[in-house]
Amino acid sequence: MRLPSFVSGLALCLATFLLPATAQTAAPVFPDVVAVQVQPRTGDTFDFDVTVSSPYDSPARYADGFRVSDPGGKVLGERPLAHDHAGEQPFTRDLHGVKIPPGVRTVVVQARDQRSGYGGKSVQLTLP
């Protein structure tokens, strides 16, 4: 016996709400930092060219920024990205004039996604 389509649709909706949350949601997927070039500018200031690869790249969801932090997580510089890069994967953008405190010789560069935040592959590098 074939059930009317609204009955099977109702069953699907109920199953969705009754399943545990872990069964409903896939693990988040984040953009990855795939390369970083850094150039000293003056004394304690550096310029970064960061290459990001984003698994989501549409106006609805895309990599919307990256940051440079010290190894302890203190953000030293951040670059927002205002639009998707659908026709350019991976893509490279710059962040100039990042002041690095005295004594910090290593930085971490991470990219973020509009929906999931930070969490993809990051790059840790020693400053020149």
All heavy atoms as an XYZ file, in Angstrom:
962
protein
N       0.836     -1.179      0.000
C       0.000      0.000      0.000
C       0.883      1.245      0.000
O       1.802      1.365      0.784
C      -0.877     -0.042      1.257
C      -1.747      1.164      1.394
S      -2.922      0.833      2.715
C      -2.967      2.373      3.463
N       0.610      2.143     -0.873
C       1.397      3.379     -1.011
C       0.764      4.483     -0.168
O      -0.417      4.753     -0.271
C       1.442      3.761     -2.486
C       2.350      4.905     -2.765
C       2.443      5.088     -4.285
N       3.116      6.312     -4.579
C       4.412      6.405     -4.810
N       5.148      5.337     -4.809
N       4.954      7.554     -5.079
N       1.630      5.138      0.648
C       1.160      6.224      1.497
C       1.119      7.516      0.696
O       1.952      7.739     -0.183
C       2.083      6.400      2.694
C       2.137      5.254      3.683
C       3.217      5.528      4.720
C       0.802      5.070      4.365
N       0.173      8.394      1.016
C       0.174      9.705      0.348
C       1.485     10.436      0.634
O       2.099     10.253      1.690
C      -1.014     10.437      0.987
C      -1.838      9.391      1.657
C      -0.929      8.232      1.940
N       1.911     11.266     -0.278
C       3.210     11.924     -0.144
C       3.290     12.798      1.099
O       4.345     12.921      1.711
C       3.542     12.737     -1.389
O       2.581     13.756     -1.569
N       2.191     13.409      1.520
C       2.254     14.244      2.718
C       2.546     13.410      3.960
O       3.196     13.876      4.887
C       0.987     15.097      2.896
C      -0.192     14.346      3.446
C      -0.409     14.286      4.822
C      -1.087     13.715      2.600
C      -1.486     13.604      5.324
C      -2.163     13.028      3.099
C      -2.377     12.958      4.472
N       2.121     12.141      3.987
C       2.383     11.273      5.130
C       3.872     10.922      5.181
O       4.502     10.989      6.239
C       1.509     10.000      5.091
C       1.923      9.024      6.183
C       0.041     10.361      5.211
N       4.461     10.586      4.052
C       5.886     10.266      4.053
C       6.711     11.509      4.362
O       7.735     11.443      5.037
C       6.317      9.613      2.743
O       6.044     10.467      1.657
N       6.273     12.681      3.885
C       6.958     13.925      4.218
C       6.882     14.227      5.703
O       7.854     14.642      6.325
N       5.737     13.973      6.314
C       5.569     14.173      7.752
C       6.483     13.229      8.529
O       7.122     13.626      9.500
C       4.104     13.951      8.151
C       3.776     14.079      9.624
C       4.075     15.489     10.112
C       2.318     13.734      9.878
N       6.580     11.992      8.077
C       7.465     11.020      8.738
C       8.910     11.482      8.664
O       9.664     11.380      9.644
C       7.308      9.645      8.097
N       9.325     12.020      7.525
C      10.684     12.531      7.377
C      10.931     13.707      8.322
O      11.965     13.782      8.981
C      10.947     12.943      5.928
C      12.314     13.528      5.632
C      13.406     12.503      5.948
C      12.404     13.967      4.202
N       9.973     14.619      8.427
C      10.112     15.759      9.342
C      10.230     15.290     10.788
O      11.073     15.769     11.539
C       8.921     16.701      9.214
S       8.961     17.685      7.708
N       9.397     14.352     11.185
C       9.449     13.834     12.550
C      10.779     13.151     12.825
O      11.372     13.339     13.884
C       8.293     12.864     12.806
C       6.924     13.520     12.982
C       5.843     12.449     13.064
C       6.898     14.412     14.194
N      11.273     12.378     11.877
C      12.551     11.691     12.059
C      13.680     12.705     12.225
O      14.576     12.529     13.036
C      12.833     10.761     10.885
N      13.607     13.796     11.481
C      14.635     14.828     11.575
C      14.662     15.448     12.966
O      15.715     15.668     13.539
C      14.401     15.917     10.508
O      14.457     15.317      9.229
C      15.442     17.018     10.611
N      13.490     15.725     13.526
C      13.436     16.348     14.850
C      13.712     15.370     15.981
O      14.151     15.761     17.043
C      12.076     17.016     15.072
C      11.930     18.280     14.294
C      11.093     18.351     13.202
C      12.668     19.407     14.637
C      10.977     19.521     12.484
C      12.557     20.581     13.918
C      11.706     20.640     12.830
N      13.484     14.088     15.766
C      13.660     13.112     16.826
C      15.051     12.500     16.859
O      15.442     11.932     17.866
C      12.606     11.998     16.700
C      11.156     12.476     16.897
C      10.190     11.328     16.663
C      10.943     13.093     18.267
N      15.810     12.617     15.774
C      17.171     12.076     15.757
C      18.059     12.884     16.685
O      17.870     14.089     16.846
C      17.758     12.125     14.338
C      17.241     11.087     13.366
C      17.805     11.377     11.972
C      17.612      9.690     13.792
N      19.057     12.267     17.296
C      19.996     13.040     18.105
C      20.694     14.086     17.243
O      20.893     13.898     16.051
C      21.004     12.005     18.602
C      20.468     10.678     18.231
C      19.351     10.856     17.255
N      21.090     15.183     17.856
C      21.725     16.297     17.128
C      22.957     15.835     16.365
O      23.230     16.302     15.272
C      22.089     17.420     18.083
N      23.730     14.904     16.922
C      24.946     14.457     16.239
C      24.619     13.724     14.952
O      25.400     13.737     14.017
C      25.780     13.536     17.145
O      24.952     12.465     17.591
C      26.341     14.306     18.328
N      23.461     13.105     14.882
C      23.081     12.406     13.661
C      22.579     13.386     12.607
O      22.582     13.084     11.435
C      22.011     11.359     13.959
N      22.120     14.573     13.040
C      21.548     15.534     12.109
C      22.595     16.426     11.459
O      22.406     16.890     10.353
C      20.569     16.449     12.846
C      19.314     15.762     13.311
C      18.419     16.753     14.014
O      18.392     17.922     13.681
N      17.676     16.285     14.995
N      23.661     16.727     12.156
C      24.613     17.713     11.653
C      25.929     17.053     11.259
O      26.451     16.223     11.979
C      24.899     18.782     12.720
O      25.385     18.136     13.887
C      23.652     19.570     13.059
N      26.408     17.473     10.121
C      27.723     17.009      9.687
C      28.780     17.868     10.373
O      28.512     18.976     10.819
C      27.843     17.137      8.172
N      29.973     17.352     10.450
C      31.072     18.130     11.030
C      31.286     19.380     10.191
O      31.169     19.354      8.973
C      32.344     17.288     11.051
N      31.580     20.517     10.846
C      31.799     21.740     10.075
C      33.027     21.609      9.180
O      33.963     20.893      9.506
C      32.008     22.811     11.146
C      32.351     22.082     12.384
C      31.765     20.711     12.271
N      32.979     22.296      8.073
C      34.105     22.331      7.143
C      34.597     23.773      7.100
O      33.810     24.703      6.981
C      33.674     21.857      5.738
C      34.829     21.924      4.771
C      33.100     20.452      5.810
N      35.888     23.942      7.241
C      36.485     25.266      7.355
C      37.400     25.551      6.166
O      37.922     24.633      5.547
C      37.352     25.341      8.611
C      36.624     25.023      9.878
C      36.639     23.743     10.405
C      35.933     26.009     10.551
C      35.986     23.451     11.587
C      35.268     25.724     11.732
C      35.295     24.446     12.249
N      37.676     26.834      5.884
C      38.706     27.154      4.902
C      40.090     26.867      5.484
O      40.279     26.888      6.699
C      38.511     28.652      4.655
C      37.814     29.161      5.861
C      37.012     28.025      6.428
N      41.032     26.587      4.613
C      42.406     26.288      5.015
C      43.344     27.388      4.545
O      43.202     27.910      3.440
C      42.886     24.972      4.389
C      42.143     23.769      4.914
O      41.794     23.750      6.111
O      41.921     22.829      4.119
N      44.331     27.697      5.373
C      45.445     28.533      4.940
C      46.447     27.572      4.309
O      46.888     26.626      4.947
C      46.085     29.294      6.114
C      47.332     30.043      5.659
C      45.085     30.247      6.742
N      46.754     27.783      3.039
C      47.642     26.853      2.330
C      49.047     27.412      2.109
O      49.962     26.656      1.814
C      47.020     26.372      0.998
C      45.767     25.564      1.257
C      46.711     27.526      0.063
N      49.219     28.732      2.255
C      50.551     29.327      2.106
C      50.558     30.716      2.727
O      49.531     31.403      2.747
C      50.945     29.418      0.634
N      51.733     31.116      3.227
C      51.906     32.460      3.783
C      53.292     32.959      3.392
O      54.285     32.254      3.554
C      51.789     32.468      5.331
C      52.030     33.878      5.874
C      50.439     31.934      5.788
N      53.344     34.169      2.871
C      54.607     34.864      2.619
C      54.632     36.056      3.577
O      53.636     36.771      3.703
C      54.680     35.374      1.181
C      54.687     34.279      0.136
C      55.999     33.519      0.154
O      57.063     34.091      0.332
N      55.915     32.218     -0.019
N      55.747     36.257      4.256
C      55.859     37.376      5.193
C      57.110     38.174      4.878
O      58.160     37.609      4.565
C      55.838     36.884      6.664
C      56.985     35.959      6.949
C      55.830     38.040      7.634
N      56.962     39.498      4.924
C      58.078     40.399      4.662
C      58.173     41.409      5.802
O      57.161     42.001      6.189
C      57.859     41.166      3.351
C      57.898     40.308      2.112
C      59.277     39.718      1.894
O      60.295     40.367      2.092
N      59.317     38.461      1.480
N      59.380     41.604      6.345
C      59.532     42.661      7.345
C      59.348     44.015      6.675
O      59.781     44.224      5.545
C      60.957     42.485      7.851
C      61.643     41.584      6.892
C      60.617     40.889      6.078
N      58.685     44.905      7.358
C      58.463     46.244      6.825
C      59.414     47.216      7.522
O      60.283     47.786      6.897
C      57.014     46.634      7.060
C      56.606     47.898      6.406
C      55.212     48.228      6.823
N      54.404     48.670      5.705
C      53.179     49.082      5.846
N      52.589     49.052      7.014
N      52.516     49.509      4.806
N      59.228     47.421      8.808
C      60.124     48.235      9.616
C      60.114     47.688     11.029
O      59.047     47.400     11.568
C      59.673     49.711      9.683
O      58.375     49.773     10.246
C      59.667     50.385      8.327
N      61.252     47.516     11.627
C      61.342     47.078     13.016
C      60.398     45.970     13.412
O      60.618     44.809     13.107
N      59.288     46.351     14.037
C      58.346     45.371     14.559
C      57.096     45.209     13.697
O      56.097     44.654     14.136
C      57.936     45.757     15.985
C      57.227     47.100     16.048
O      57.200     47.827     15.035
O      56.683     47.423     17.124
N      57.121     45.699     12.457
C      55.953     45.660     11.572
C      56.228     44.753     10.382
O      57.306     44.807      9.778
C      55.598     47.085     11.094
O      55.424     47.908     12.254
C      54.328     47.094     10.288
N      55.219     43.920     10.029
C      55.372     42.937      8.956
C      54.176     42.976      8.022
O      53.067     43.339      8.419
C      55.494     41.528      9.554
C      56.759     41.329     10.348
C      56.842     41.753     11.667
C      57.867     40.723      9.782
C      58.000     41.577     12.410
C      59.030     40.551     10.510
C      59.098     40.983     11.831
N      54.416     42.576      6.767
C      53.369     42.430      5.764
C      53.200     40.945      5.458
O      54.193     40.218      5.323
C      53.735     43.164      4.470
C      53.831     44.667      4.653
O      53.233     45.194      5.627
O      54.487     45.317      3.815
N      51.939     40.509      5.333
C      51.623     39.103      5.079
C      50.829     38.966      3.790
O      49.903     39.746      3.542
C      50.786     38.533      6.236
C      51.530     38.447      7.528
C      51.635     39.542      8.367
C      52.129     37.255      7.914
C      52.328     39.472      9.566
C      52.828     37.171      9.114
C      52.920     38.282      9.942
N      51.183     37.979      2.965
C      50.393     37.547      1.816
C      49.915     36.143      2.156
O      50.730     35.226      2.320
C      51.219     37.527      0.526
C      51.578     38.928      0.064
O      50.758     39.845      0.247
O      52.676     39.106     -0.475
N      48.596     35.978      2.270
C      48.010     34.737      2.767
C      47.176     34.098      1.666
O      46.307     34.756      1.073
C      47.136     35.015      4.014
C      46.478     33.746      4.520
C      47.977     35.666      5.113
N      47.431     32.810      1.397
C      46.668     32.059      0.405
C      45.712     31.133      1.131
O      46.117     30.343      1.984
C      47.602     31.261     -0.517
O      48.515     32.183     -1.142
C      46.819     30.515     -1.595
N      44.434     31.251      0.764
C      43.349     30.514      1.416
C      42.634     29.658      0.383
O      42.402     30.084     -0.743
C      42.337     31.502      2.055
C      41.133     30.771      2.633
C      43.009     32.356      3.101
N      42.261     28.453      0.792
C      41.425     27.572     -0.015
C      40.125     27.346      0.752
O      40.150     26.939      1.913
C      42.126     26.231     -0.252
O      41.284     25.366     -0.990
N      38.999     27.651      0.111
C      37.707     27.577      0.788
C      36.802     26.532      0.151
O      36.508     26.603     -1.042
C      37.018     28.944      0.734
O      35.767     28.888      1.355
N      36.309     25.555      0.933
C      35.422     24.538      0.376
C      34.044     25.094      0.030
O      33.355     24.555     -0.822
C      35.329     23.495      1.482
C      35.610     24.242      2.734
C      36.578     25.335      2.347
N      33.633     26.150      0.701
C      32.368     26.819      0.380
C      32.736     28.126     -0.277
O      33.497     28.913      0.266
C      31.564     27.107      1.648
C      31.116     25.868      2.355
C      31.722     25.456      3.518
C      30.078     25.107      1.842
C      31.309     24.318      4.173
C      29.662     23.951      2.487
C      30.272     23.571      3.656
O      29.865     22.445      4.288
N      32.188     28.395     -1.425
C      32.524     29.630     -2.093
C      31.362     30.112     -2.940
O      31.327     29.939     -4.147
C      33.782     29.460     -2.929
C      34.545     30.762     -3.003
O      34.403     31.574     -2.076
O      35.237     30.967     -3.995
N      30.413     30.690     -2.247
C      29.242     31.255     -2.905
C      28.853     32.499     -2.111
O      29.316     32.682     -0.984
C      28.100     30.244     -2.905
O      27.608     30.071     -1.585
N      28.009     33.332     -2.658
C      27.583     34.499     -1.884
C      26.915     34.120     -0.553
O      26.949     34.888      0.398
C      26.587     35.196     -2.817
C      27.027     34.793     -4.181
C      27.518     33.374     -4.029
N      26.362     32.922     -0.470
C      25.689     32.486      0.757
C      26.663     32.031      1.837
O      26.353     32.076      3.020
C      24.706     31.360      0.441
N      27.842     31.565      1.431
C      28.815     31.078      2.411
C      30.211     31.081      1.787
O      30.416     30.501      0.728
C      28.460     29.659      2.849
C      29.382     29.162      3.939
C      28.912     27.874      4.527
N      29.821     27.460      5.579
C      29.753     26.303      6.185
N      28.824     25.452      5.860
N      30.601     26.001      7.121
N      31.140     31.724      2.485
C      32.499     31.800      1.966
C      33.471     32.126      3.085
O      33.073     32.487      4.196
C      32.603     32.840      0.850
C      32.174     34.233      1.229
C      33.081     35.146      1.764
C      30.863     34.635      1.059
C      32.697     36.422      2.103
C      30.469     35.919      1.401
C      31.383     36.807      1.926
O      30.994     38.073      2.269
N      34.766     32.013      2.793
C      35.802     32.428      3.737
C      35.703     33.943      3.858
O      35.828     34.655      2.873
C      37.174     32.011      3.245
N      35.444     34.430      5.072
C      35.201     35.863      5.222
C      36.300     36.592      5.989
O      36.126     37.739      6.379
C      33.841     36.127      5.850
C      33.742     35.673      7.299
O      34.592     34.875      7.738
O      32.801     36.114      7.983
N      37.456     35.928      6.185
C      38.558     36.631      6.811
C      39.689     35.716      7.212
O      39.578     34.494      7.123
N      40.798     36.333      7.619
C      41.903     35.578      8.207
C      42.570     36.451      9.250
O      42.352     37.664      9.308
C      42.892     35.067      7.147
C      43.583     36.124      6.337
C      44.745     36.732      6.791
C      43.089     36.491      5.093
C      45.391     37.687      6.035
C      43.730     37.456      4.333
C      44.889     38.055      4.801
N      43.357     35.817     10.116
C      44.024     36.539     11.190
C      45.429     36.027     11.413
O      45.749     34.880     11.089
C      43.229     36.453     12.487
C      43.190     35.065     13.094
C      42.318     35.044     14.335
N      42.199     33.674     14.846
C      41.314     33.314     15.747
N      40.465     34.200     16.244
N      41.264     32.070     16.160
N      46.249     36.898     11.994
C      47.600     36.564     12.423
C      47.590     36.680     13.949
O      47.174     37.708     14.491
C      48.641     37.534     11.821
C      50.039     37.226     12.350
C      48.609     37.477     10.297
N      48.015     35.608     14.630
C      48.019     35.571     16.093
C      49.383     35.146     16.599
O      50.162     34.524     15.871
C      46.993     34.555     16.605
O      45.721     34.823     16.107
N      49.634     35.448     17.880
C      50.828     34.882     18.506
C      50.510     33.440     18.908
O      49.344     33.020     18.830
C      51.313     35.745     19.670
C      50.412     35.729     20.894
O      49.509     34.868     21.018
O      50.611     36.588     21.769
N      51.499     32.634     19.292
C      51.241     31.226     19.618
C      50.244     31.036     20.766
O      49.592     30.004     20.856
C      52.617     30.676     19.997
C      53.575     31.554     19.267
C      52.942     32.919     19.285
N      50.077     32.052     21.611
C      49.117     31.969     22.713
C      47.702     32.330     22.309
O      46.777     32.230     23.113
N      47.500     32.762     21.059
C      46.165     33.074     20.567
C      45.799     34.546     20.542
O      44.705     34.905     20.111
N      46.701     35.436     20.980
C      46.409     36.867     20.930
C      46.439     37.332     19.477
O      47.435     37.154     18.769
C      47.417     37.658     21.754
C      47.123     39.139     21.732
C      48.114     39.931     22.560
C      47.735     41.404     22.450
N      48.802     42.269     22.865
N      45.345     37.933     19.032
C      45.242     38.394     17.646
C      46.087     39.645     17.466
O      45.946     40.626     18.191
C      43.771     38.657     17.263
C      43.681     39.211     15.846
C      42.948     37.380     17.393
N      46.979     39.598     16.467
C      47.884     40.704     16.170
C      47.426     41.498     14.952
O      47.766     42.669     14.805
C      49.296     40.169     15.948
C      49.851     39.305     17.085
C      51.167     38.668     16.680
C      49.993     40.124     18.348
N      46.669     40.855     14.066
C      46.152     41.502     12.872
C      45.059     40.657     12.261
O      45.069     39.433     12.383
N      44.108     41.318     11.611
C      42.976     40.604     11.027
C      42.592     41.267      9.710
O      42.627     42.488      9.586
C      41.804     40.662     12.003
C      40.824     39.556     11.841
C      39.959     39.375     13.092
O      40.011     40.220     14.005
O      39.248     38.389     13.121
N      42.213     40.442      8.736
C      41.790     40.934      7.419
C      40.405     40.387      7.110
O      40.236     39.182      6.902
C      42.781     40.481      6.344
C      42.299     40.610      4.893
C      42.405     42.038      4.375
N      41.733     42.205      3.107
C      42.339     42.291      1.929
N      43.648     42.195      1.858
N      41.642     42.462      0.838
N      39.389     41.240      7.102
C      38.061     40.772      6.676
C      38.020     40.616      5.158
O      38.723     41.331      4.435
C      37.125     41.881      7.148
C      37.968     43.085      7.320
C      39.383     42.628      7.551
N      37.215     39.689      4.692
C      36.995     39.478      3.261
C      35.509     39.692      3.002
O      34.668     39.041      3.626
C      37.430     38.069      2.841
C      38.897     37.741      3.112
C      39.171     36.266      2.905
C      39.801     38.582      2.225
N      35.170     40.587      2.092
C      33.790     41.042      1.941
C      32.949     40.255      0.944
O      31.748     40.483      0.853
C      33.791     42.515      1.546
N      33.560     39.350      0.195
C      32.780     38.615     -0.810
C      33.423     37.259     -1.066
O      34.547     36.992     -0.639
C      32.678     39.419     -2.113
C      34.019     39.705     -2.737
N      34.651     38.816     -3.564
C      34.845     40.770     -2.606
C      35.817     39.322     -3.941
N      35.962     40.511     -3.368
N      32.688     36.423     -1.798
C      33.216     35.097     -2.147
C      34.299     35.231     -3.220
O      34.442     36.277     -3.846
C      32.091     34.184     -2.641
C      31.487     34.666     -3.953
O      30.643     35.588     -3.927
O      31.871     34.130     -4.997
N      35.048     34.158     -3.390
C      36.100     34.101     -4.411
C      35.859     32.880     -5.295
O      36.737     32.053     -5.493
C      37.482     34.050     -3.740
C      37.761     35.305     -2.972
N      37.347     35.489     -1.673
C      38.366     36.451     -3.349
C      37.699     36.698     -1.271
N      38.327     37.300     -2.265
N      34.637     32.781     -5.794
C      34.193     31.609     -6.545
C      35.072     31.317     -7.764
O      35.336     30.160     -8.066
C      32.741     31.774     -6.981
N      35.532     32.338     -8.439
C      36.334     32.126     -9.639
C      37.826     32.104     -9.377
O      38.610     32.132    -10.321
N      38.212     32.039     -8.120
C      39.628     32.162     -7.764
C      39.922     31.272     -6.549
O      39.841     31.700     -5.417
C      39.904     33.628     -7.417
C      41.321     33.959     -7.130
C      41.490     35.404     -6.696
O      40.495     36.141     -6.539
O      42.646     35.791     -6.490
N      40.227     30.031     -6.790
C      40.526     29.092     -5.699
C      41.824     28.369     -5.978
O      41.981     27.807     -7.045
C      39.401     28.064     -5.543
C      38.188     28.594     -4.850
C      38.448     28.991     -3.415
O      39.077     28.272     -2.652
N      37.987     30.158     -3.050
N      42.757     28.317     -5.064
C      42.808     29.154     -3.868
C      43.069     30.603     -4.246
O      43.467     30.902     -5.366
C      43.961     28.564     -3.069
C      44.828     27.881     -4.062
C      43.929     27.443     -5.184
N      42.901     31.524     -3.279
C      43.101     32.941     -3.541
C      44.069     33.525     -2.512
O      44.210     33.007     -1.414
C      41.770     33.708     -3.519
C      41.058     33.646     -2.197
C      41.248     34.628     -1.241
C      40.190     32.609     -1.915
C      40.597     34.576     -0.022
C      39.515     32.551     -0.700
C      39.721     33.527      0.251
N      44.756     34.593     -2.907
C      45.743     35.242     -2.036
C      45.335     36.679     -1.797
O      45.001     37.398     -2.736
C      47.147     35.195     -2.673
O      47.497     33.827     -2.904
C      48.183     35.838     -1.767
N      45.385     37.075     -0.519
C      45.115     38.458     -0.128
C      46.190     38.898      0.856
O      46.817     38.083      1.520
C      43.728     38.609      0.510
C      42.576     38.334     -0.456
C      42.566     39.369     -1.582
N      41.540     39.116     -2.571
C      41.678     38.353     -3.653
N      42.819     37.726     -3.876
N      40.700     38.210     -4.510
N      46.366     40.207      0.981
C      47.424     40.710      1.849
C      46.866     41.303      3.134
O      45.689     41.618      3.247
C      48.297     41.724      1.117
C      47.514     42.937      0.625
O      46.518     43.325      1.265
O      47.899     43.501     -0.406
N      47.757     41.427      4.086
C      47.496     42.113      5.347
C      48.786     42.841      5.680
O      49.797     42.203      6.001
C      47.113     41.128      6.447
C      46.892     41.706      7.847
C      45.779     42.757      7.834
C      46.562     40.596      8.833
N      48.764     44.148      5.546
C      49.983     44.942      5.727
C      49.985     45.640      7.083
O      48.939     45.943      7.644
C      50.110     45.998      4.632
C      50.405     45.411      3.300
N      50.418     46.152      2.148
C      50.711     44.153      2.914
C      50.713     45.376      1.118
N      50.891     44.165      1.560
N      51.193     45.896      7.572
C      51.356     46.705      8.760
C      50.996     46.027     10.071
O      50.512     46.681     10.987
N      51.259     44.724     10.168
C      50.950     43.996     11.407
C      52.093     44.226     12.400
O      53.235     43.856     12.131
C      50.753     42.493     11.143
C      50.480     41.754     12.442
C      49.634     42.269     10.138
N      51.770     44.835     13.543
C      52.781     45.076     14.586
C      52.928     43.812     15.423
O      51.947     43.283     15.936
C      52.376     46.240     15.467
C      52.540     47.563     14.773
C      52.412     48.694     15.769
C      52.840     49.965     15.096
N      54.012     50.542     15.664
N      54.169     43.353     15.540
C      54.478     42.161     16.320
C      55.195     42.606     17.596
O      56.213     43.302     17.522
C      55.374     41.189     15.511
C      54.748     40.881     14.147
C      55.642     39.934     16.316
C      53.427     40.147     14.164
N      54.674     42.227     18.760
C      55.303     42.651     20.014
C      56.735     42.104     20.138
O      57.048     41.036     19.607
C      54.414     42.029     21.096
C      53.119     41.736     20.425
C      53.455     41.460     18.989
N      57.587     42.819     20.858
C      58.954     42.337     21.081
C      58.921     40.951     21.731
O      58.082     40.673     22.575
C      59.542     43.370     22.054
C      58.693     44.586     21.904
C      57.326     44.097     21.516
N      59.816     40.104     21.312
C      59.892     38.753     21.871
C      59.067     37.722     21.135
O      59.284     36.520     21.289
N      58.092     38.134     20.326
C      57.289     37.181     19.547
C      58.026     36.907     18.244
O      58.255     37.816     17.450
C      55.862     37.723     19.271
C      55.102     36.789     18.342
C      55.109     37.930     20.570
N      58.431     35.681     18.027
C      59.163     35.302     16.814
C      58.372     34.340     15.945
O      58.743     34.070     14.806
C      60.514     34.656     17.165
C      61.468     35.555     17.926
C      61.756     36.913     17.298
N      62.114     36.874     15.903
C      61.826     37.841     15.025
N      61.199     38.912     15.402
N      62.181     37.732     13.774
N      57.289     33.785     16.493
C      56.460     32.829     15.759
C      55.026     33.337     15.743
O      54.531     33.839     16.749
C      56.511     31.446     16.443
O      57.864     31.015     16.513
C      55.701     30.424     15.677
N      54.371     33.209     14.591
C      52.964     33.596     14.473
C      52.167     32.447     13.850
O      52.736     31.550     13.217
C      52.769     34.884     13.638
C      53.407     36.080     14.332
C      53.298     34.709     12.226
N      50.859     32.492     14.043
C      49.936     31.507     13.480
C      48.942     32.260     12.607
O      48.394     33.284     13.028
C      49.190     30.745     14.601
C      48.207     29.746     14.009
C      50.173     30.063     15.538
N      48.713     31.755     11.399
C      47.771     32.379     10.469
C      46.625     31.402     10.241
O      46.844     30.238      9.894
C      48.448     32.753      9.131
C      47.470     33.451      8.203
C      49.682     33.622      9.381
N      45.385     31.878     10.449
C      44.186     31.061     10.314
C      43.160     31.797      9.461
O      43.081     33.024      9.504
C      43.535     30.813     11.681
C      44.405     30.109     12.679
C      43.746     30.129     14.052
O      43.565     31.194     14.631
N      43.383     28.958     14.535
N      42.332     31.039      8.744
C      41.225     31.608      7.965
C      39.909     31.230      8.640
O      39.840     30.255      9.383
C      41.258     31.084      6.532
N      38.874     32.005      8.350
C      37.566     31.715      8.947
C      36.472     31.647      7.891
O      36.583     32.214      6.806
C      37.203     32.729     10.030
C      37.073     34.151      9.562
C      36.442     35.083     10.603
N      35.009     34.979     10.487
C      34.196     34.616     11.478
N      34.667     34.352     12.669
N      32.907     34.539     11.275
N      35.414     30.971      8.252
C      34.229     30.784      7.427
C      33.086     31.577      8.064
O      33.014     31.664      9.291
C      33.913     29.276      7.402
C      32.611     28.961      6.732
O      32.590     28.785      5.519
O      31.592     28.886      7.449
N      32.204     32.129      7.256
C      31.071     32.899      7.764
C      30.263     32.135      8.807
O      29.803     32.707      9.774
C      30.099     33.238      6.629
C      30.571     34.270      5.674
C      29.558     34.416      4.574
O      29.341     33.498      3.805
N      28.933     35.579      4.497
N      30.042     30.874      8.587
C      29.159     30.089      9.444
C      29.895     29.384     10.579
O      29.421     29.351     11.707
C      28.417     29.063      8.590
C      27.230     28.458      9.291
C      26.373     27.648      8.356
N      25.842     28.496      7.289
C      25.471     28.044      6.110
N      25.585     26.770      5.826
N      24.991     28.858      5.207
N      31.062     28.810     10.296
C      31.740     27.958     11.282
C      32.864     28.644     12.032
O      33.381     28.094     12.991
C      32.288     26.707     10.596
O      31.236     25.979      9.999
N      33.287     29.814     11.598
C      34.386     30.498     12.271
C      35.738     29.921     11.892
O      35.926     29.386     10.803
N      36.689     30.020     12.827
C      38.043     29.514     12.601
C      38.093     28.021     12.905
O      37.321     27.523     13.716
C      39.045     30.251     13.497
C      39.230     31.697     13.113
C      38.538     32.701     13.770
C      40.080     32.043     12.079
C      38.708     34.030     13.411
C      40.245     33.361     11.712
C      39.555     34.358     12.376
O      39.719     35.659     12.010
N      39.030     27.296     12.267
C      39.161     25.881     12.576
C      39.798     25.030     11.507
O      40.038     23.870     11.740
N      40.067     25.571     10.342
C      40.700     24.787      9.292
C      42.203     24.708      9.492
O      42.737     25.034     10.546
N      42.897     24.282      8.439
C      44.353     24.171      8.488
C      44.952     25.572      8.660
O      44.607     26.505      7.954
C      44.862     23.550      7.194
C      46.365     23.442      7.125
C      46.813     22.886      5.785
C      48.317     23.016      5.677
N      48.772     22.888      4.307
N      45.838     25.689      9.636
C      46.530     26.948      9.865
C      48.001     26.778      9.524
O      48.492     25.664      9.351
C      46.362     27.401     11.316
O      46.927     26.441     12.189
N      48.703     27.894      9.437
C      50.135     27.875      9.171
C      50.820     28.598     10.325
O      50.454     29.717     10.683
C      50.474     28.568      7.836
C      51.973     28.753      7.672
C      49.907     27.770      6.662
N      51.807     27.911     10.909
C      52.639     28.521     11.936
C      54.005     28.783     11.317
O      54.566     27.895     10.675
C      52.766     27.602     13.140
C      53.579     28.206     14.255
C      53.497     27.403     15.549
O      52.470     26.844     15.860
N      54.593     27.362     16.270
N      54.527     30.003     11.492
C      55.805     30.315     10.873
C      56.644     31.208     11.769
O      56.114     31.957     12.600
C      55.608     30.954      9.502
C      54.860     32.271      9.463
C      55.706     33.307      8.761
C      53.565     32.064      8.725
N      57.943     31.106     11.568
C      58.899     31.944     12.276
C      59.127     33.199     11.446
O      59.331     33.123     10.234
C      60.226     31.187     12.485
O      59.950     30.008     13.224
C      61.231     32.035     13.230
N      59.072     34.335     12.092
C      59.264     35.608     11.377
C      60.712     35.756     10.932
O      61.626     35.303     11.639
C      58.875     36.764     12.300
C      57.407     36.790     12.703
C      57.173     37.830     13.788
C      56.515     37.046     11.507
N      60.930     36.398      9.777
C      62.308     36.593      9.300
C      63.050     37.619     10.152
O      62.483     38.439     10.796
C      62.113     37.102      7.870
C      60.728     37.612      7.785
C      59.943     36.924      8.868
